[in-house]
Amino acid sequence: MTQHFKIHGIDIQVNTDIPLLATAIGELLRRFAHPPATDSQPLRFIYGRSGKAPDPLSNGAADGGGPLLFSTSWENAFDLAGRLGVNWDVYGQDGRLLLDYHRRGRLRLDVSKGVLEGSLTEPLGLHPALLPGIFFFFPLAQLLARRGLHVIHAAALEQNGCGVLIPGLSGSGKSTSCVSLMRGGYRCLSDDKPFLRETEHGLELLAFPEMIDVTDQTIAFFPELRERTTAIEAGYRKKRFRAEMLYPGSTVDAVKPSVILFPQISEESTSRVEPLSKIRALQALLPHSLLCFDREISVRHFELLSRLIETTACYRLHFGRNVLDLPRLIDPLLG
C-alpha cells in the first residue's frame, strides 16, 4: 500500500504492508493527502511486516546502531510511551539513526537521504490512534526539521491575523486553554504540534491539524464536549475530538506569531497574565522544542526559537477557575 501526502510543500510517500499502520497514518495526515509528486524527491517511509520479534538479548549497538542517544526509559522521557508500556531506544552512527522498539521491531532512519525503512512485528498491540505518534511522527519530525519545518510542543491559534502559541506539558492547561479560545472565536492550527519556519517575511506558524486530546476534567468545563468526544483506549486518560466538527470554521493554515502564553494552573477564581522576560521565556520554551540528534539542525532550531521569543510578547498565564472567560483576557494582548 502506497500513500502520498504534501505537508506545507514537502512531499511524503508511505509504503507499508501493515494495514493498521497505513490506516492510522492516513487518518493522521488526512488533511495533507495529495497526488504523487513527479518533480521532487519525497521523504520516504517504508514499513515491512515481520512475523518474528527481534532477539530480545540483542540491542541496537550490537546490531551496528552505534551509541545510545535516547531511551524512553530515561527519567523525564516521553510520558506517552511509558504509560502505554511502549519502550524504545535511539542509536546513532554515521548520520543514521536506529529506532529500536524492542519486541515490536526496528526502523532505520537516514536523515540525509530522507528515508525511513525497517520492519515491525504484528500484531502491534496498540490502538490505531496511538500508532503514528510512536512509529511515524518522531522520524517525520527529524526529516522535516532538515527541510526547515520545526515542531513545537504547543497549541497554536489565530485571531484577527495574530498568532497565539501556548506551550505546555500534559496537565498544564494547554488543551483547556485551546478549547476555551476556539469557543471564543479563535481558529486552531494545532493543539499539540504546530510547525515553525522562517520565511523572507519573518517567522510563521503552520498548521498540523489532528484530533484534540482532552481529559475528563477539561470536558467538564465545556458542555458541548460531553457527547462529542471518543475514548482512545482503556487505561488511557484522555479522549479526543476533531475541532472543525465541533466548532465549524475554527481551523486555519498559517499565521505570524504575536503572543506566547505559558500556562500554569492556578487555584485563583480569575485568570491573569503577567509579562515574562525574554530570558525566562526562552528557558520556558526550550523543553517544548524538537528532540534532535543533528548538531547543525539543533543550532538552527535554537536560533529559530530565540528569534521567536525576541519577536513576540511573552506572558505567564495563571489559569484560574473562570475557564470560559479566557478569550476576554487574551483579546487585549493581540492589539
C-alpha positions in Angstrom: 0.0 0.0 0.0 1.4 3.4 -1.0 0.1 6.7 0.2 1.1 10.2 -0.8 1.0 13.5 1.2 2.3 17.0 0.9 3.0 18.8 4.2 3.4 22.5 3.6 5.2 22.0 0.3 7.2 18.9 1.3 6.2 15.6 -0.4 5.8 12.4 1.7 5.5 8.8 0.5 4.5 6.0 2.8 4.8 2.3 1.8 3.6 -0.4 4.1 2.1 -3.8 4.1 0.7 -3.3 7.6 -2.9 -2.2 7.0 -3.5 -1.0 10.6 -0.5 1.3 10.4 -1.4 2.6 6.9 -4.9 3.5 8.1 -3.6 5.2 11.2 -1.0 7.3 9.2 -3.7 8.1 6.6 -6.0 9.4 9.3 -3.3 11.5 11.0 -2.4 13.1 7.6 -5.9 13.2 6.2 -5.7 17.0 5.5 -2.4 16.5 3.7 -3.4 13.8 1.2 -2.0 14.6 -2.2 -1.4 13.1 -5.6 2.0 11.5 -6.2 4.8 14.1 -6.8 6.6 13.8 -10.2 9.0 16.6 -9.9 10.5 16.2 -6.4 12.2 13.7 -4.2 9.7 12.8 -1.5 10.6 11.8 2.0 10.0 8.0 2.1 8.7 5.8 4.9 9.0 2.1 4.2 7.5 -0.3 6.7 7.8 -4.1 6.3 5.9 -6.7 8.2 7.8 -9.2 10.3 6.3 -12.3 11.9 9.1 -12.6 14.3 10.2 -10.2 17.0 13.9 -9.2 17.2 16.1 -11.2 19.5 15.4 -9.7 23.0 19.0 -10.3 24.0 20.4 -8.1 21.2 20.5 -4.4 21.2 21.0 -1.5 18.7 24.6 -1.1 19.5 25.3 -4.8 18.9 23.5 -4.6 15.6 25.5 -1.7 14.3 23.4 1.0 15.6 26.2 2.9 17.3 26.0 4.7 20.7 22.7 5.1 22.6 21.4 8.6 22.0 18.0 8.4 23.7 15.8 6.0 25.6 12.2 6.2 26.8 13.4 4.5 29.9 15.4 7.6 30.9 13.9 10.0 33.5 11.7 12.7 32.0 11.5 10.9 28.7 8.2 10.7 26.7 5.5 10.0 29.2 3.1 8.7 26.5 5.4 5.8 25.7 5.8 5.0 29.4 2.1 5.0 30.1 1.4 2.6 27.3 4.2 0.3 28.1 6.0 1.0 24.8 9.7 1.5 25.3 12.1 2.3 22.5 15.7 3.4 22.1 17.5 5.6 19.6 21.1 4.7 18.5 23.2 6.8 16.1 26.0 6.2 13.7 27.3 7.9 10.6 24.3 10.2 10.2 21.8 7.4 10.6 19.5 6.6 13.4 18.3 3.1 14.6 14.9 3.2 16.3 14.7 0.0 18.4 11.2 -0.7 19.5 12.3 -4.0 21.2 9.8 -6.7 20.6 7.8 -4.5 18.2 10.6 -4.2 15.6 13.3 -1.8 14.4 13.4 1.1 11.9 16.5 2.8 10.4 16.4 6.5 9.6 18.8 8.0 7.0 18.3 11.7 7.7 20.5 12.9 4.8 18.6 10.8 2.2 15.2 11.3 3.8 14.4 7.6 4.1 13.0 5.6 7.0 13.0 1.8 6.5 12.5 -1.3 8.6 10.1 -3.9 9.8 7.5 -4.1 12.6 6.2 -7.2 14.3 2.5 -7.9 14.1 0.3 -7.7 16.0 1.5 -4.3 17.1 -0.8 -4.5 20.2 -1.8 -0.8 20.2 -4.9 1.2 19.4 -4.6 2.7 15.9 -4.8 6.2 17.2 -1.5 5.7 19.0 0.5 4.1 16.3 1.6 7.2 14.3 2.9 9.0 17.3 5.2 6.1 18.2 6.3 4.8 14.8 5.8 7.7 12.4 5.8 11.2 13.7 9.1 11.1 15.6 11.2 10.3 12.5 9.0 12.5 10.4 9.9 15.5 12.6 13.6 14.7 12.2 13.3 14.8 8.4 11.0 17.9 8.3 13.4 19.9 10.5 16.2 19.3 8.0 13.9 21.0 5.5 13.0 24.0 7.6 9.8 22.8 9.4 10.4 22.7 13.1 7.9 21.1 15.6 7.0 22.8 18.8 5.0 21.0 21.5 2.3 23.6 21.9 -1.2 24.7 20.9 -1.3 27.4 18.2 -4.3 29.6 17.4 -5.1 32.6 15.3 -7.4 35.7 15.9 -7.6 38.6 13.5 -4.3 37.7 11.8 -2.4 37.3 15.1 -0.9 34.0 16.2 -1.1 32.8 19.8 1.3 30.0 20.9 0.6 28.0 24.1 3.5 25.6 25.0 2.7 23.2 27.8 3.3 19.7 29.1 0.4 17.4 29.9 -1.6 18.8 32.8 -0.5 22.4 32.3 -3.8 23.7 30.9 -2.7 23.8 27.3 -5.6 21.9 25.7 -8.2 23.6 28.1 -6.8 27.0 27.0 -7.0 25.9 23.4 -10.6 24.8 23.6 -11.7 27.9 25.5 -10.2 30.2 22.9 -11.7 28.2 20.0 -15.0 28.5 21.7 -14.5 32.3 21.8 -13.9 32.5 18.1 -10.2 31.8 17.7 -9.1 29.4 14.9 -6.8 26.5 15.7 -3.6 25.5 13.8 -2.8 22.6 16.1 -3.5 21.6 19.7 -0.1 19.8 20.1 2.4 20.1 17.4 2.4 23.2 15.0 5.3 23.8 12.8 7.6 26.9 13.0 9.5 28.1 9.9 11.4 31.2 8.8 10.4 32.9 5.6 11.6 36.1 3.8 8.7 37.9 5.6 9.6 36.6 9.1 8.6 33.7 11.3 5.4 31.7 10.5 3.4 29.1 12.4 1.9 26.4 10.2 -0.9 24.0 10.9 -0.7 20.4 11.8 -4.4 19.6 12.2 -5.2 16.5 14.2 -7.7 15.3 16.8 -7.6 17.2 20.1 -7.0 15.1 23.2 -8.7 16.3 26.4 -9.1 14.9 29.9 -12.5 14.4 31.7 -11.6 17.4 33.8 -11.4 19.6 30.6 -14.6 18.1 29.2 -16.4 19.1 32.4 -15.8 22.8 31.6 -17.4 22.6 28.1 -20.9 21.1 27.8 -20.6 20.5 24.1 -17.7 18.2 24.6 -19.5 15.7 26.7 -21.3 13.9 23.9 -18.8 14.6 21.1 -15.5 13.0 22.4 -14.4 9.5 21.9 -12.3 7.3 24.1 -8.9 6.1 22.7 -8.1 3.0 24.8 -8.8 1.6 28.2 -6.3 2.9 30.7 -5.6 6.0 28.5 -6.8 9.0 30.5 -7.7 11.3 27.5 -10.5 11.4 25.0 -10.5 13.2 21.7 -12.5 15.2 19.2 -12.0 16.9 15.8 -12.0 20.7 16.1 -13.9 21.5 12.9 -16.6 19.0 13.6 -17.5 20.7 16.9 -16.6 24.3 16.1 -17.1 24.9 12.3 -14.7 27.3 10.8 -12.3 27.0 13.7 -9.2 26.0 11.8 -6.6 27.9 9.8 -3.4 27.0 7.9 -0.8 29.7 8.8 -0.3 32.8 10.9 2.5 35.1 12.1 3.2 34.5 15.9 2.3 37.5 18.1 1.9 36.2 21.6 3.3 33.3 23.6 1.4 32.2 26.7 3.0 29.8 29.2 0.0 28.3 31.1 0.1 27.4 34.8 -2.9 26.0 36.6 -4.0 28.3 39.4 -6.5 27.9 42.2 -7.5 31.6 41.8 -11.0 32.3 40.8 -9.9 34.7 38.0 -7.2 34.0 35.4 -4.5 36.6 34.9 -1.4 37.2 32.8 2.0 38.6 33.8 4.7 39.7 31.4 7.7 37.3 31.1 11.2 38.4 30.4 12.8 37.2 27.2 15.4 35.1 29.1 12.8 33.4 31.2 10.5 32.9 28.2 13.3 31.2 26.3 14.1 29.0 29.2 10.5 28.0 29.5 10.2 27.3 25.7 13.2 25.1 25.3 11.7 22.0 27.0 8.9 22.1 24.3 11.3 22.0 21.4 12.2 19.2 19.0 14.3 16.3 20.2 17.0 16.4 17.6 20.3 14.4 17.1 21.9 16.5 14.3 24.1 19.3 15.7 23.6 21.6 12.8 19.8 21.3 12.8 19.8 21.7 16.6 21.7 25.0 16.3 19.2 26.2 13.6 16.3 25.2 15.8 17.7 27.1 18.8 18.3 30.2 16.7 14.7 30.0 15.4 13.3 29.7 18.9 15.4 32.7 20.0 14.0 34.8 17.2 10.5 33.7 18.1 11.0 34.9 21.6 12.5 38.2 20.5 9.7 39.0 18.1 6.7 38.1 20.3 5.1 39.3 23.5 5.6 36.6 26.2 3.4 36.1 29.3 2.8 33.7 32.1 -0.8 32.7 32.1 -2.1 31.9 35.6 -5.1 29.9 34.5 -7.9 30.3 37.1 -11.3 28.7 37.5 -13.1 31.1 35.1 -12.1 29.0 32.1 -14.8 30.3 29.8 -13.6 33.9 30.2 -10.1 33.3 28.8 -10.8 34.9 25.4 -11.7 38.2 27.1 -8.4 38.1 28.9 -6.3 37.3 25.8 -8.0 39.5 23.2 -6.4 42.8 24.5 -2.9 41.2 24.3 -3.3 41.0 20.5 -4.0 44.7 20.0 
